[in-house]
Amino acid sequence: MTTTTYETQTLIGSTTYRLRASADPDLHLEVAGTDTSGTLVAEGDIRLPANAGGSVGKLLSQVLDALGKLGAPPPGPGRRRPANANQPWTQSLDADLRATWLAASPGTPPTDLIRAIAKQLERSATSIRSRLARVGCDPDVAGRPLSPEAAQLLGVQGRSQGEVRGTPDPGKGGEG
């Protein structure tokens, strides 16, 4: 199976929006918007089955268009984006993330640990949670590796640590 990744950015008003979409076989969308000072003003992460992408895309378009026409209140002050937001993950960062997660005691609240790791690595909590499954950690239970069943459900089975971009997954026959 081949992972397909699409990345783009556009300037709307004074906000630069970056979209990263990948399919392998599920669809994964990551959106971030920053103002001219680099302040994070928009952020989102969606994972969908591939066969739902078109329908959910139309639904999101309709809802967002309708809400925009209602005249949303002026945006509040944006949040400062983490220093390493939108920076690539290295094998070393993946290894540190995995080691930190697996060293936690199982009773640790996962949201607290995710926030602490996010602060330490200067990343968003959303990016940490998303990355945990990719490095073989269960994002719902601190200190626990990801089970094969959960890996399959999250669409990360057959991968080593890190992101596969445009290359066949190991053990999948190399067909694309």
C-alpha positions as a Markdown table, in Angstrom:
| # | Residue | x | y | z |
|---|---|---|---|---|
| 1 | Met | 0.0 | 0.0 | 0.0 |
| 2 | Thr | 1.3 | 3.5 | -0.9 |
| 3 | Thr | 0.8 | 6.5 | 1.4 |
| 4 | Thr | -0.2 | 9.6 | -0.6 |
| 5 | Thr | 0.4 | 13.0 | 1.0 |
| 6 | Tyr | -0.8 | 16.4 | -0.2 |
| 7 | Glu | 0.3 | 19.6 | 1.4 |
| 8 | Thr | -0.7 | 23.2 | 0.5 |
| 9 | Gln | -1.1 | 26.6 | 2.0 |
| 10 | Thr | -3.1 | 29.7 | 1.2 |
| 11 | Leu | -3.4 | 33.2 | 2.5 |
| 12 | Ile | -6.9 | 34.3 | 3.4 |
| 13 | Gly | -7.0 | 37.8 | 4.8 |
| 14 | Ser | -4.1 | 38.0 | 7.2 |
| 15 | Thr | -4.2 | 34.3 | 8.0 |
| 16 | Thr | -2.0 | 31.7 | 6.4 |
| 17 | Tyr | -3.8 | 28.3 | 6.3 |
| 18 | Arg | -1.8 | 25.1 | 5.9 |
| 19 | Leu | -3.5 | 21.9 | 4.9 |
| 20 | Arg | -1.9 | 18.5 | 5.0 |
| 21 | Ala | -3.9 | 15.5 | 3.8 |
| 22 | Ser | -2.8 | 11.9 | 3.6 |
| 23 | Ala | -4.4 | 8.6 | 2.5 |
| 24 | Asp | -3.1 | 5.3 | 3.6 |
| 25 | Pro | -5.9 | 3.9 | 3.3 |
| 26 | Asp | -7.8 | 6.2 | 5.7 |
| 27 | Leu | -7.9 | 9.9 | 5.1 |
| 28 | His | -6.1 | 12.1 | 7.6 |
| 29 | Leu | -6.4 | 15.9 | 7.4 |
| 30 | Glu | -4.5 | 18.4 | 9.5 |
| 31 | Val | -5.3 | 22.2 | 9.3 |
| 32 | Ala | -3.4 | 25.0 | 10.9 |
| 33 | Gly | -3.9 | 28.8 | 10.5 |
| 34 | Thr | -1.5 | 31.4 | 11.7 |
| 35 | Asp | -1.7 | 35.2 | 11.6 |
| 36 | Thr | 1.1 | 37.5 | 10.4 |
| 37 | Ser | 2.8 | 37.4 | 13.8 |
| 38 | Gly | 2.9 | 33.6 | 13.8 |
| 39 | Thr | 0.1 | 33.2 | 16.4 |
| 40 | Leu | -2.0 | 30.0 | 15.9 |
| 41 | Val | -5.6 | 31.1 | 15.2 |
| 42 | Ala | -7.0 | 27.9 | 13.7 |
| 43 | Glu | -6.2 | 24.2 | 14.2 |
| 44 | Gly | -7.8 | 20.9 | 13.4 |
| 45 | Asp | -7.3 | 17.2 | 12.9 |
| 46 | Ile | -9.7 | 14.8 | 11.2 |
| 47 | Arg | -9.4 | 11.1 | 10.5 |
| 48 | Leu | -12.0 | 9.4 | 8.2 |
| 49 | Pro | -12.5 | 6.2 | 6.3 |
| 50 | Ala | -11.6 | 6.8 | 2.7 |
| 51 | Asn | -15.1 | 6.0 | 1.4 |
| 52 | Ala | -16.6 | 8.8 | 3.6 |
| 53 | Gly | -14.3 | 11.6 | 2.4 |
| 54 | Gly | -16.4 | 13.0 | -0.3 |
| 55 | Ser | -19.7 | 12.9 | 1.7 |
| 56 | Val | -18.1 | 14.4 | 4.8 |
| 57 | Gly | -16.3 | 17.0 | 2.8 |
| 58 | Lys | -19.6 | 18.2 | 1.3 |
| 59 | Leu | -21.2 | 18.2 | 4.7 |
| 60 | Leu | -18.4 | 20.2 | 6.2 |
| 61 | Ser | -18.5 | 22.7 | 3.3 |
| 62 | Gln | -22.3 | 23.2 | 3.8 |
| 63 | Val | -22.0 | 23.6 | 7.6 |
| 64 | Leu | -19.0 | 25.9 | 7.5 |
| 65 | Asp | -20.5 | 28.0 | 4.7 |
| 66 | Ala | -23.8 | 28.4 | 6.6 |
| 67 | Leu | -22.0 | 29.3 | 9.9 |
| 68 | Gly | -19.9 | 31.9 | 8.0 |
| 69 | Lys | -23.0 | 33.5 | 6.6 |
| 70 | Leu | -24.5 | 33.8 | 10.1 |
| 71 | Gly | -21.8 | 36.3 | 10.9 |
| 72 | Ala | -19.6 | 34.7 | 13.5 |
| 73 | Pro | -18.3 | 37.0 | 16.2 |
| 74 | Pro | -15.0 | 38.6 | 15.7 |
| 75 | Pro | -12.1 | 36.2 | 16.5 |
| 76 | Gly | -10.6 | 36.5 | 19.9 |
| 77 | Pro | -7.0 | 36.8 | 20.5 |
| 78 | Gly | -5.1 | 33.9 | 18.9 |
| 79 | Arg | -2.9 | 31.5 | 20.8 |
| 80 | Arg | 0.8 | 31.5 | 20.4 |
| 81 | Arg | 1.7 | 28.5 | 18.4 |
| 82 | Pro | 4.3 | 26.1 | 19.8 |
| 83 | Ala | 7.8 | 26.8 | 18.6 |
| 84 | Asn | 8.0 | 23.4 | 16.8 |
| 85 | Ala | 4.5 | 23.5 | 15.3 |
| 86 | Asn | 4.5 | 22.2 | 11.7 |
| 87 | Gln | 8.2 | 21.1 | 12.0 |
| 88 | Pro | 9.0 | 17.6 | 10.8 |
| 89 | Trp | 9.4 | 14.8 | 13.3 |
| 90 | Thr | 12.8 | 13.2 | 13.4 |
| 91 | Gln | 13.6 | 9.6 | 14.5 |
| 92 | Ser | 15.2 | 11.0 | 17.6 |
| 93 | Leu | 12.0 | 13.0 | 18.5 |
| 94 | Asp | 9.9 | 9.9 | 17.8 |
| 95 | Ala | 12.1 | 7.8 | 20.1 |
| 96 | Asp | 12.0 | 10.4 | 22.9 |
| 97 | Leu | 8.2 | 10.6 | 22.6 |
| 98 | Arg | 7.9 | 6.8 | 22.8 |
| 99 | Ala | 10.3 | 6.5 | 25.7 |
| 100 | Thr | 8.6 | 9.2 | 27.7 |
| 101 | Trp | 5.1 | 7.8 | 27.1 |
| 102 | Leu | 6.1 | 4.2 | 28.0 |
| 103 | Ala | 8.0 | 5.3 | 31.1 |
| 104 | Ala | 4.8 | 6.8 | 32.6 |
| 105 | Ser | 3.0 | 5.0 | 35.3 |
| 106 | Pro | -0.3 | 3.5 | 34.0 |
| 107 | Gly | -2.4 | 5.5 | 36.4 |
| 108 | Thr | -1.2 | 8.8 | 35.0 |
| 109 | Pro | -4.0 | 10.7 | 33.3 |
| 110 | Pro | -3.2 | 10.6 | 29.6 |
| 111 | Thr | -4.4 | 14.2 | 28.9 |
| 112 | Asp | -2.1 | 15.5 | 31.6 |
| 113 | Leu | 0.8 | 13.6 | 30.2 |
| 114 | Ile | 0.1 | 14.7 | 26.6 |
| 115 | Arg | 0.0 | 18.3 | 27.7 |
| 116 | Ala | 3.3 | 17.9 | 29.6 |
| 117 | Ile | 5.0 | 16.3 | 26.7 |
| 118 | Ala | 3.6 | 18.9 | 24.3 |
| 119 | Lys | 5.0 | 21.7 | 26.5 |
| 120 | Gln | 8.4 | 19.9 | 26.7 |
| 121 | Leu | 8.6 | 19.3 | 23.0 |
| 122 | Glu | 7.1 | 22.6 | 22.1 |
| 123 | Arg | 4.3 | 21.0 | 20.1 |
| 124 | Ser | 0.5 | 21.1 | 20.3 |
| 125 | Ala | -1.3 | 18.5 | 22.4 |
| 126 | Thr | -3.2 | 17.5 | 19.2 |
| 127 | Ser | 0.1 | 16.7 | 17.4 |
| 128 | Ile | 1.4 | 14.7 | 20.4 |
| 129 | Arg | -1.7 | 12.6 | 20.6 |
| 130 | Ser | -1.7 | 12.0 | 16.9 |
| 131 | Arg | 2.0 | 11.1 | 16.9 |
| 132 | Leu | 1.7 | 8.6 | 19.8 |
| 133 | Ala | -0.1 | 6.0 | 17.7 |
| 134 | Arg | 2.5 | 6.4 | 14.9 |
| 135 | Val | 5.3 | 5.5 | 17.3 |
| 136 | Gly | 3.5 | 2.5 | 18.8 |
| 137 | Cys | 1.9 | 4.0 | 21.9 |
| 138 | Asp | -1.7 | 3.8 | 23.1 |
| 139 | Pro | -2.7 | 7.5 | 23.3 |
| 140 | Asp | -5.6 | 6.6 | 25.7 |
| 141 | Val | -3.5 | 4.9 | 28.4 |
| 142 | Ala | -0.3 | 6.4 | 29.6 |
| 143 | Gly | 2.6 | 3.9 | 29.8 |
| 144 | Arg | 1.0 | 1.3 | 27.4 |
| 145 | Pro | 2.2 | 0.3 | 24.0 |
| 146 | Leu | -0.3 | 0.2 | 21.2 |
| 147 | Ser | -2.0 | -3.2 | 20.7 |
| 148 | Pro | -2.0 | -4.7 | 17.2 |
| 149 | Glu | -5.8 | -4.4 | 17.3 |
| 150 | Ala | -5.7 | -0.7 | 18.1 |
| 151 | Ala | -2.9 | -0.2 | 15.5 |
| 152 | Gln | -5.1 | -1.7 | 12.9 |
| 153 | Leu | -8.1 | 0.4 | 14.0 |
| 154 | Leu | -6.0 | 3.6 | 13.8 |
| 155 | Gly | -4.4 | 2.6 | 10.5 |
| 156 | Val | -0.8 | 2.5 | 11.7 |
| 157 | Gln | -0.1 | -1.2 | 11.4 |
| 158 | Gly | 2.9 | -2.3 | 9.4 |
| 159 | Arg | 4.8 | 0.9 | 10.0 |
| 160 | Ser | 8.0 | 1.5 | 11.9 |
| 161 | Gln | 8.4 | 4.7 | 13.9 |
| 162 | Gly | 7.9 | 7.8 | 11.9 |
| 163 | Glu | 5.8 | 8.8 | 8.9 |
| 164 | Val | 5.8 | 6.9 | 5.7 |
| 165 | Arg | 5.5 | 9.3 | 2.8 |
| 166 | Gly | 4.9 | 8.1 | -0.8 |
| 167 | Thr | 6.6 | 4.7 | -0.3 |
| 168 | Pro | 5.2 | 1.2 | 0.1 |
| 169 | Asp | 4.6 | 0.0 | 3.7 |
| 170 | Pro | 6.9 | -2.8 | 4.7 |
| 171 | Gly | 5.3 | -6.3 | 4.4 |
| 172 | Lys | 2.5 | -5.1 | 2.1 |
| 173 | Gly | 4.0 | -6.6 | -1.1 |
| 174 | Gly | 5.2 | -3.2 | -2.4 |
| 175 | Glu | 2.3 | -2.7 | -4.7 |
| 176 | Gly | 1.0 | 0.8 | -5.1 |
